[in-house]
């Protein structure tokens, strides 16, 4: 433990959850825009935004804007892990939702063709 910066501290959970949430919410919003470029890159945009917020928080910590011991590599790792987990969840959701939507569409088309 260096300067009270444990790997399993509550602060790391906050970093993880915040970056996970920012990635998930911003990606979900970007995937619902009328702009195809934003929809195709929604997960990437969510990840970038979340990492920028995490980096800005670490810079603010180092500059003394918050009550903390300064920037922490462990906080940055928690941010990155939160982004990675959110990206994996979003990717899996896209794969399974795409399969389900595709099978429903094919089923409707087949039913129409048989009639």
N, C-alpha and C positions, 0 to 999 in steps of 0.2 A: 504494500500500500504506500503510495507516494502522495503526500499532501492531502490525505483523506479522499483520494480519487479511486474508489473501488470499482472493479468491473461490474459488480452486481449492486450498485447503488441505485437509489430511486431516481436520481438524476439521469442515469443511462436509460432507464425505462421511459422517462419523459422524452428524451431525445429520440428513442426508437419510435414511440407512438406518434410524436409530432411529425416526423419525417414520413412514416407510414401513412398517416392521415392526409398530409399535404399531397403526397404522390397519388394516393387513391382518389381523393376528391378532385384535384386538378385534372387528372387523366380522365376521370369520368365526365367532367364538364367538357373537356376538349373533344371527347369522342361524340358528343351530342351537338356539336356546332354544324352549321350548314357548309363549312369550308372543308373540302376533302383532304387538303394537305394537313390540317390540324387533326382531323379524325384519324388519318393514317399514322400520324406520329404522336398520338395522344399519350401513350405510355412514356415515350422518350421525353416529351415536354413536361409531364408530371415529375419524372425523375430529376430533370435539370432544375426545375423550379424548387423542388424540395432540397436538393443539394445546395443551391444558392442560398436558401433560407438558413440551412444548417451552417454554412460557411460564414454567413453574415452574423449569426449568433455567436460563433466562436471568435470572430473579430471583435464584436462588441464586448465579449467576456474579457478578451485580452486588453482592450482599451479601458476597462473598468466601468462600463455602463451598467453592469449587473453585479449583484453581490456574489462573486465567485472568485476562485483562486486563479482565474485566467483561462486561456484557451487550453483545451485538453484533447490529446490524440484519442483518448478513450471515448470522449463525447463524439468525435468525428466518426469513429468506428461504429458507434451506436446509430448515428445518423445514416451511414452507408448501409448498415444491415437493415434498417427500417425501410430504406428505399428499395433494396434488393428484394426483400420479402413482399413488399407491395407490388413491385413489377412482376414477380412470379405469380402472385395471386391474380393480378389483372390479366396476365398472359394465359393462365389456365382458364380463367373465366371466359376469355375471348374464344379459346379453342372449343370449350364445351358448349358455350352459347351458340357459336357458329355451327357446330354439328347439329344441335337441336333445331335451330332455325332452318338449316338446310334440309333436314329430314322432314320437317313439317311442310316445307314448301314442296319438296318432291312428292310427298304423300298427297298433297292437294292436287298437284299436276297430274299424277297418275290416276287419281279418282276422276278427274275431268276427262282424261284421255279415254278411259274405259267406257264412259257413258256415251 
